[in-house]
Amino acid sequence: MGARRFLSVVAFADAGVLPLAIRLSKTLISAALRMTVQLSIVGLYLQTLFAFQNPWLNSLWLSVMIGVAGVAICRRAEVPVKTVMPALITGLVLGLLSVLPALLAGVIQVSPWWQAQYLIPVAGMLLGNCLAANVLALERWYSALKDKQDEYRFYVALGAPQPALPFVRIAVKAALGPQLASMTTLGIVSLPGMMTGQILGGTDLCWR
């Protein structure tokens, strides 16, 4: 019944874009079917993961998540995968390693902190936020370099120690802009995914 309702919503959205003639029907249906299959498979795998509570299995799945996120970012930003992936994966890994242990052990207070039912969902939320920010940063980085090639060459000709720094600033501002806008309205316009789960689960929302 739930699947039927979901597919009816997809069909309604598909009908809504048909008058615009932007040819999104195939992409929308394909994305919906792919998402359904992926979530079904992942649900079965996560049940096994939660039952075993093996740190090596958790690390393996986390590696898969990071790899898929890296490929998705490169494809969405339309940048060369082989060139960008090493730096991108390094950044994602360092970001997760610097946040996950402190968040799970210090804030959520899970012991051990690598328990799958906490590690995987929280890592997924962090990677989900990273996707949009990294896509924006890479798109703006490459477009800025392309549009301002003469400026970049001018910095290089002058022997500037960091000729790409102005373009890095442009990319970082573009990536952080939506995140900062979301933070300023958080709790009024939107709720964090974790807080939504607490509300639906009937957990006390007050910090103690």
Rosetta constraint file for C-alpha pairs under 8 A:
AtomPair CA 1 CA 5 HARMONIC 6.36 0.50
AtomPair CA 2 CA 6 HARMONIC 6.20 0.50
AtomPair CA 3 CA 7 HARMONIC 6.15 0.50
AtomPair CA 4 CA 8 HARMONIC 6.13 0.50
AtomPair CA 5 CA 9 HARMONIC 6.37 0.50
AtomPair CA 6 CA 10 HARMONIC 6.44 0.50
AtomPair CA 7 CA 11 HARMONIC 6.12 0.50
AtomPair CA 8 CA 12 HARMONIC 6.14 0.50
AtomPair CA 9 CA 13 HARMONIC 6.25 0.50
AtomPair CA 10 CA 14 HARMONIC 6.07 0.50
AtomPair CA 10 CA 28 HARMONIC 7.68 0.50
AtomPair CA 10 CA 29 HARMONIC 7.26 0.50
AtomPair CA 10 CA 32 HARMONIC 7.27 0.50
AtomPair CA 11 CA 15 HARMONIC 6.16 0.50
AtomPair CA 12 CA 16 HARMONIC 6.30 0.50
AtomPair CA 13 CA 17 HARMONIC 6.67 0.50
AtomPair CA 14 CA 18 HARMONIC 6.47 0.50
AtomPair CA 14 CA 24 HARMONIC 7.66 0.50
AtomPair CA 14 CA 25 HARMONIC 5.67 0.50
AtomPair CA 14 CA 28 HARMONIC 6.99 0.50
AtomPair CA 14 CA 29 HARMONIC 7.83 0.50
AtomPair CA 15 CA 19 HARMONIC 7.80 0.50
AtomPair CA 17 CA 21 HARMONIC 7.06 0.50
AtomPair CA 17 CA 22 HARMONIC 7.22 0.50
AtomPair CA 17 CA 24 HARMONIC 7.20 0.50
AtomPair CA 17 CA 25 HARMONIC 7.59 0.50
AtomPair CA 18 CA 22 HARMONIC 7.32 0.50
AtomPair CA 18 CA 23 HARMONIC 7.47 0.50
AtomPair CA 18 CA 24 HARMONIC 7.94 0.50
AtomPair CA 18 CA 25 HARMONIC 7.33 0.50
AtomPair CA 23 CA 27 HARMONIC 7.98 0.50
AtomPair CA 24 CA 28 HARMONIC 5.85 0.50
AtomPair CA 25 CA 29 HARMONIC 6.13 0.50
AtomPair CA 26 CA 30 HARMONIC 5.95 0.50
AtomPair CA 27 CA 31 HARMONIC 5.93 0.50
AtomPair CA 28 CA 32 HARMONIC 6.14 0.50
AtomPair CA 29 CA 33 HARMONIC 6.16 0.50
AtomPair CA 30 CA 34 HARMONIC 5.99 0.50
AtomPair CA 31 CA 35 HARMONIC 5.95 0.50
AtomPair CA 32 CA 36 HARMONIC 6.21 0.50
AtomPair CA 33 CA 37 HARMONIC 6.25 0.50
AtomPair CA 34 CA 38 HARMONIC 6.00 0.50
AtomPair CA 35 CA 39 HARMONIC 6.02 0.50
AtomPair CA 36 CA 40 HARMONIC 6.19 0.50
AtomPair CA 37 CA 41 HARMONIC 6.23 0.50
AtomPair CA 38 CA 42 HARMONIC 5.95 0.50
AtomPair CA 39 CA 43 HARMONIC 5.84 0.50
AtomPair CA 40 CA 44 HARMONIC 6.50 0.50
AtomPair CA 41 CA 45 HARMONIC 6.31 0.50
AtomPair CA 42 CA 46 HARMONIC 5.91 0.50
AtomPair CA 43 CA 47 HARMONIC 6.29 0.50
AtomPair CA 44 CA 48 HARMONIC 6.74 0.50
AtomPair CA 45 CA 49 HARMONIC 6.22 0.50
AtomPair CA 46 CA 50 HARMONIC 5.95 0.50
AtomPair CA 47 CA 51 HARMONIC 6.26 0.50
AtomPair CA 48 CA 52 HARMONIC 6.34 0.50
AtomPair CA 49 CA 53 HARMONIC 6.08 0.50
AtomPair CA 49 CA 54 HARMONIC 7.37 0.50
AtomPair CA 49 CA 57 HARMONIC 7.02 0.50
AtomPair CA 49 CA 58 HARMONIC 7.08 0.50
AtomPair CA 49 CA 116 HARMONIC 6.59 0.50
AtomPair CA 50 CA 115 HARMONIC 7.80 0.50
AtomPair CA 50 CA 116 HARMONIC 5.59 0.50
AtomPair CA 50 CA 117 HARMONIC 6.06 0.50
AtomPair CA 53 CA 57 HARMONIC 7.84 0.50
AtomPair CA 53 CA 58 HARMONIC 7.55 0.50
AtomPair CA 53 CA 115 HARMONIC 6.17 0.50
AtomPair CA 53 CA 116 HARMONIC 6.19 0.50
AtomPair CA 54 CA 58 HARMONIC 6.22 0.50
AtomPair CA 55 CA 59 HARMONIC 6.05 0.50
AtomPair CA 55 CA 114 HARMONIC 6.49 0.50
AtomPair CA 55 CA 115 HARMONIC 7.58 0.50
AtomPair CA 56 CA 60 HARMONIC 6.12 0.50
AtomPair CA 57 CA 61 HARMONIC 6.27 0.50
AtomPair CA 58 CA 62 HARMONIC 6.10 0.50
AtomPair CA 58 CA 114 HARMONIC 7.55 0.50
AtomPair CA 58 CA 115 HARMONIC 7.99 0.50
AtomPair CA 58 CA 116 HARMONIC 6.14 0.50
AtomPair CA 58 CA 119 HARMONIC 7.96 0.50
AtomPair CA 58 CA 120 HARMONIC 7.60 0.50
AtomPair CA 59 CA 63 HARMONIC 6.07 0.50
AtomPair CA 60 CA 64 HARMONIC 6.39 0.50
AtomPair CA 61 CA 65 HARMONIC 6.26 0.50
AtomPair CA 62 CA 66 HARMONIC 6.24 0.50
AtomPair CA 62 CA 120 HARMONIC 6.99 0.50
AtomPair CA 62 CA 123 HARMONIC 7.71 0.50
AtomPair CA 63 CA 67 HARMONIC 6.09 0.50
AtomPair CA 64 CA 68 HARMONIC 6.11 0.50
AtomPair CA 65 CA 69 HARMONIC 6.07 0.50
AtomPair CA 65 CA 124 HARMONIC 7.65 0.50
AtomPair CA 66 CA 70 HARMONIC 6.11 0.50
AtomPair CA 66 CA 89 HARMONIC 6.95 0.50
AtomPair CA 66 CA 92 HARMONIC 7.01 0.50
AtomPair CA 66 CA 93 HARMONIC 7.48 0.50
AtomPair CA 66 CA 127 HARMONIC 7.50 0.50
AtomPair CA 67 CA 71 HARMONIC 6.34 0.50
AtomPair CA 67 CA 89 HARMONIC 7.10 0.50
AtomPair CA 68 CA 72 HARMONIC 6.09 0.50
AtomPair CA 69 CA 73 HARMONIC 6.11 0.50
AtomPair CA 69 CA 127 HARMONIC 7.12 0.50
AtomPair CA 69 CA 131 HARMONIC 6.79 0.50
AtomPair CA 70 CA 74 HARMONIC 6.31 0.50
AtomPair CA 70 CA 85 HARMONIC 6.40 0.50
AtomPair CA 70 CA 88 HARMONIC 6.46 0.50
AtomPair CA 70 CA 89 HARMONIC 6.17 0.50
AtomPair CA 71 CA 75 HARMONIC 6.17 0.50
AtomPair CA 71 CA 81 HARMONIC 6.86 0.50
AtomPair CA 71 CA 85 HARMONIC 7.35 0.50
AtomPair CA 72 CA 76 HARMONIC 5.98 0.50
AtomPair CA 72 CA 131 HARMONIC 7.87 0.50
AtomPair CA 73 CA 77 HARMONIC 5.99 0.50
AtomPair CA 73 CA 131 HARMONIC 6.02 0.50
AtomPair CA 73 CA 132 HARMONIC 7.92 0.50
AtomPair CA 73 CA 134 HARMONIC 6.69 0.50
AtomPair CA 73 CA 135 HARMONIC 5.51 0.50
AtomPair CA 74 CA 78 HARMONIC 5.82 0.50
AtomPair CA 74 CA 79 HARMONIC 5.30 0.50
AtomPair CA 74 CA 80 HARMONIC 6.76 0.50
AtomPair CA 74 CA 81 HARMONIC 5.65 0.50
AtomPair CA 74 CA 84 HARMONIC 7.27 0.50
AtomPair CA 74 CA 85 HARMONIC 7.38 0.50
AtomPair CA 74 CA 135 HARMONIC 7.38 0.50
AtomPair CA 75 CA 79 HARMONIC 6.50 0.50
AtomPair CA 75 CA 80 HARMONIC 8.00 0.50
AtomPair CA 75 CA 81 HARMONIC 7.39 0.50
AtomPair CA 76 CA 135 HARMONIC 6.55 0.50
AtomPair CA 77 CA 135 HARMONIC 5.13 0.50
AtomPair CA 77 CA 136 HARMONIC 7.39 0.50
AtomPair CA 77 CA 138 HARMONIC 6.20 0.50
AtomPair CA 77 CA 139 HARMONIC 5.40 0.50
AtomPair CA 78 CA 139 HARMONIC 7.71 0.50
AtomPair CA 79 CA 84 HARMONIC 7.17 0.50
AtomPair CA 79 CA 138 HARMONIC 7.67 0.50
AtomPair CA 80 CA 84 HARMONIC 6.19 0.50
AtomPair CA 81 CA 85 HARMONIC 5.38 0.50
AtomPair CA 82 CA 86 HARMONIC 7.50 0.50
AtomPair CA 84 CA 88 HARMONIC 6.03 0.50
AtomPair CA 85 CA 89 HARMONIC 5.80 0.50
AtomPair CA 86 CA 90 HARMONIC 6.13 0.50
AtomPair CA 87 CA 91 HARMONIC 6.15 0.50
AtomPair CA 88 CA 92 HARMONIC 6.26 0.50
AtomPair CA 89 CA 93 HARMONIC 6.06 0.50
AtomPair CA 90 CA 94 HARMONIC 6.10 0.50
AtomPair CA 91 CA 95 HARMONIC 5.99 0.50
AtomPair CA 92 CA 96 HARMONIC 6.15 0.50
AtomPair CA 92 CA 127 HARMONIC 7.80 0.50
AtomPair CA 92 CA 130 HARMONIC 7.91 0.50
AtomPair CA 93 CA 97 HARMONIC 6.05 0.50
AtomPair CA 94 CA 98 HARMONIC 6.06 0.50
AtomPair CA 95 CA 99 HARMONIC 6.34 0.50
AtomPair CA 96 CA 100 HARMONIC 5.50 0.50
AtomPair CA 96 CA 123 HARMONIC 7.17 0.50
AtomPair CA 96 CA 126 HARMONIC 7.62 0.50
AtomPair CA 97 CA 101 HARMONIC 6.73 0.50
AtomPair CA 98 CA 102 HARMONIC 7.31 0.50
AtomPair CA 99 CA 103 HARMONIC 5.92 0.50
AtomPair CA 100 CA 104 HARMONIC 5.90 0.50
AtomPair CA 100 CA 119 HARMONIC 7.54 0.50
AtomPair CA 100 CA 122 HARMONIC 7.72 0.50
AtomPair CA 100 CA 123 HARMONIC 7.07 0.50
AtomPair CA 101 CA 105 HARMONIC 5.68 0.50
AtomPair CA 101 CA 106 HARMONIC 7.59 0.50
AtomPair CA 101 CA 113 HARMONIC 6.41 0.50
AtomPair CA 101 CA 114 HARMONIC 7.89 0.50
AtomPair CA 102 CA 106 HARMONIC 5.08 0.50
AtomPair CA 102 CA 107 HARMONIC 6.99 0.50
AtomPair CA 103 CA 107 HARMONIC 5.00 0.50
AtomPair CA 103 CA 108 HARMONIC 6.31 0.50
AtomPair CA 103 CA 109 HARMONIC 7.92 0.50
AtomPair CA 104 CA 108 HARMONIC 4.92 0.50
AtomPair CA 104 CA 109 HARMONIC 5.73 0.50
AtomPair CA 104 CA 110 HARMONIC 5.69 0.50
AtomPair CA 104 CA 113 HARMONIC 5.43 0.50
AtomPair CA 104 CA 114 HARMONIC 7.95 0.50
AtomPair CA 104 CA 118 HARMONIC 7.43 0.50
AtomPair CA 104 CA 119 HARMONIC 7.42 0.50
AtomPair CA 105 CA 109 HARMONIC 4.39 0.50
AtomPair CA 105 CA 110 HARMONIC 5.20 0.50
AtomPair CA 105 CA 111 HARMONIC 6.70 0.50
AtomPair CA 105 CA 112 HARMONIC 7.54 0.50
AtomPair CA 105 CA 113 HARMONIC 5.28 0.50
AtomPair CA 106 CA 110 HARMONIC 7.94 0.50
AtomPair CA 109 CA 113 HARMONIC 7.54 0.50
AtomPair CA 110 CA 115 HARMONIC 7.67 0.50
AtomPair CA 110 CA 118 HARMONIC 7.87 0.50
AtomPair CA 111 CA 115 HARMONIC 7.63 0.50
AtomPair CA 113 CA 118 HARMONIC 7.75 0.50
AtomPair CA 113 CA 119 HARMONIC 7.20 0.50
AtomPair CA 114 CA 118 HARMONIC 7.32 0.50
AtomPair CA 114 CA 119 HARMONIC 5.58 0.50
AtomPair CA 115 CA 119 HARMONIC 5.82 0.50
AtomPair CA 116 CA 120 HARMONIC 5.55 0.50
AtomPair CA 117 CA 121 HARMONIC 6.77 0.50
AtomPair CA 118 CA 122 HARMONIC 6.18 0.50
AtomPair CA 119 CA 123 HARMONIC 5.93 0.50
AtomPair CA 120 CA 124 HARMONIC 5.99 0.50
AtomPair CA 121 CA 125 HARMONIC 6.29 0.50
AtomPair CA 122 CA 126 HARMONIC 6.32 0.50
AtomPair CA 123 CA 127 HARMONIC 6.08 0.50
AtomPair CA 124 CA 128 HARMONIC 5.96 0.50
AtomPair CA 125 CA 129 HARMONIC 6.41 0.50
AtomPair CA 125 CA 193 HARMONIC 7.74 0.50
AtomPair CA 126 CA 130 HARMONIC 6.27 0.50
AtomPair CA 127 CA 131 HARMONIC 6.18 0.50
AtomPair CA 128 CA 132 HARMONIC 7.33 0.50
AtomPair CA 129 CA 133 HARMONIC 6.68 0.50
AtomPair CA 130 CA 134 HARMONIC 5.85 0.50
AtomPair CA 131 CA 135 HARMONIC 6.16 0.50
AtomPair CA 132 CA 136 HARMONIC 6.20 0.50
AtomPair CA 132 CA 175 HARMONIC 7.73 0.50
AtomPair CA 133 CA 137 HARMONIC 6.14 0.50
AtomPair CA 133 CA 175 HARMONIC 4.58 0.50
AtomPair CA 133 CA 176 HARMONIC 6.71 0.50
AtomPair CA 133 CA 179 HARMONIC 7.78 0.50
AtomPair CA 134 CA 138 HARMONIC 6.05 0.50
AtomPair CA 134 CA 175 HARMONIC 6.64 0.50
AtomPair CA 135 CA 139 HARMONIC 6.05 0.50
AtomPair CA 135 CA 175 HARMONIC 7.87 0.50
AtomPair CA 136 CA 140 HARMONIC 6.03 0.50
AtomPair CA 136 CA 171 HARMONIC 7.28 0.50
AtomPair CA 136 CA 174 HARMONIC 6.33 0.50
AtomPair CA 136 CA 175 HARMONIC 5.21 0.50
AtomPair CA 137 CA 141 HARMONIC 5.92 0.50
AtomPair CA 137 CA 171 HARMONIC 4.48 0.50
AtomPair CA 137 CA 172 HARMONIC 5.94 0.50
AtomPair CA 137 CA 174 HARMONIC 6.19 0.50
AtomPair CA 137 CA 175 HARMONIC 4.95 0.50
AtomPair CA 138 CA 142 HARMONIC 6.13 0.50
AtomPair CA 138 CA 171 HARMONIC 6.88 0.50
AtomPair CA 139 CA 143 HARMONIC 6.04 0.50
AtomPair CA 139 CA 171 HARMONIC 7.84 0.50
AtomPair CA 140 CA 144 HARMONIC 5.79 0.50
AtomPair CA 140 CA 170 HARMONIC 7.00 0.50
AtomPair CA 140 CA 171 HARMONIC 5.11 0.50
AtomPair CA 140 CA 174 HARMONIC 6.97 0.50
AtomPair CA 141 CA 145 HARMONIC 6.29 0.50
AtomPair CA 141 CA 167 HARMONIC 6.03 0.50
AtomPair CA 141 CA 168 HARMONIC 6.49 0.50
AtomPair CA 141 CA 170 HARMONIC 7.07 0.50
AtomPair CA 141 CA 171 HARMONIC 5.05 0.50
AtomPair CA 142 CA 146 HARMONIC 6.09 0.50
AtomPair CA 143 CA 147 HARMONIC 5.97 0.50
AtomPair CA 144 CA 148 HARMONIC 5.88 0.50
AtomPair CA 144 CA 167 HARMONIC 6.21 0.50
AtomPair CA 144 CA 170 HARMONIC 7.68 0.50
AtomPair CA 145 CA 149 HARMONIC 5.56 0.50
AtomPair CA 145 CA 152 HARMONIC 7.11 0.50
AtomPair CA 145 CA 167 HARMONIC 6.78 0.50
AtomPair CA 148 CA 152 HARMONIC 6.37 0.50
AtomPair CA 149 CA 153 HARMONIC 6.14 0.50
AtomPair CA 150 CA 154 HARMONIC 6.05 0.50
AtomPair CA 151 CA 155 HARMONIC 6.40 0.50
AtomPair CA 152 CA 156 HARMONIC 6.35 0.50
AtomPair CA 152 CA 163 HARMONIC 6.30 0.50
AtomPair CA 152 CA 164 HARMONIC 6.90 0.50
AtomPair CA 153 CA 157 HARMONIC 5.99 0.50
AtomPair CA 154 CA 158 HARMONIC 6.24 0.50
AtomPair CA 155 CA 159 HARMONIC 6.41 0.50
AtomPair CA 155 CA 160 HARMONIC 5.38 0.50
AtomPair CA 155 CA 163 HARMONIC 5.22 0.50
AtomPair CA 156 CA 160 HARMONIC 5.75 0.50
AtomPair CA 156 CA 163 HARMONIC 5.80 0.50
AtomPair CA 159 CA 163 HARMONIC 7.99 0.50
AtomPair CA 164 CA 168 HARMONIC 6.30 0.50
AtomPair CA 165 CA 169 HARMONIC 6.28 0.50
AtomPair CA 166 CA 170 HARMONIC 6.48 0.50
AtomPair CA 167 CA 171 HARMONIC 6.26 0.50
AtomPair CA 168 CA 172 HARMONIC 6.11 0.50
AtomPair CA 169 CA 173 HARMONIC 6.09 0.50
AtomPair CA 170 CA 174 HARMONIC 6.24 0.50
AtomPair CA 171 CA 175 HARMONIC 6.18 0.50
AtomPair CA 172 CA 176 HARMONIC 6.06 0.50
AtomPair CA 173 CA 177 HARMONIC 5.84 0.50
AtomPair CA 174 CA 178 HARMONIC 7.71 0.50
AtomPair CA 175 CA 179 HARMONIC 7.50 0.50
AtomPair CA 176 CA 180 HARMONIC 6.01 0.50
AtomPair CA 177 CA 181 HARMONIC 6.20 0.50
AtomPair CA 178 CA 182 HARMONIC 6.08 0.50
AtomPair CA 179 CA 183 HARMONIC 6.19 0.50
AtomPair CA 180 CA 184 HARMONIC 6.29 0.50
AtomPair CA 181 CA 185 HARMONIC 6.72 0.50
AtomPair CA 182 CA 186 HARMONIC 5.92 0.50
AtomPair CA 182 CA 190 HARMONIC 7.85 0.50
AtomPair CA 185 CA 189 HARMONIC 5.51 0.50
AtomPair CA 185 CA 190 HARMONIC 6.92 0.50
AtomPair CA 186 CA 190 HARMONIC 5.30 0.50
AtomPair CA 186 CA 191 HARMONIC 5.95 0.50
AtomPair CA 186 CA 192 HARMONIC 7.41 0.50
AtomPair CA 187 CA 191 HARMONIC 5.14 0.50
AtomPair CA 187 CA 192 HARMONIC 7.75 0.50
AtomPair CA 191 CA 195 HARMONIC 6.53 0.50
AtomPair CA 191 CA 196 HARMONIC 6.38 0.50
AtomPair CA 192 CA 196 HARMONIC 6.24 0.50
AtomPair CA 193 CA 197 HARMONIC 6.32 0.50
AtomPair CA 194 CA 198 HARMONIC 6.36 0.50
AtomPair CA 195 CA 199 HARMONIC 6.24 0.50
AtomPair CA 195 CA 205 HARMONIC 7.81 0.50
AtomPair CA 196 CA 200 HARMONIC 6.22 0.50
AtomPair CA 197 CA 201 HARMONIC 5.93 0.50
AtomPair CA 198 CA 202 HARMONIC 6.07 0.50
AtomPair CA 198 CA 203 HARMONIC 5.05 0.50
AtomPair CA 198 CA 204 HARMONIC 7.52 0.50
AtomPair CA 198 CA 205 HARMONIC 7.11 0.50
AtomPair CA 199 CA 203 HARMONIC 6.09 0.50
AtomPair CA 199 CA 204 HARMONIC 7.96 0.50
AtomPair CA 199 CA 205 HARMONIC 7.45 0.50
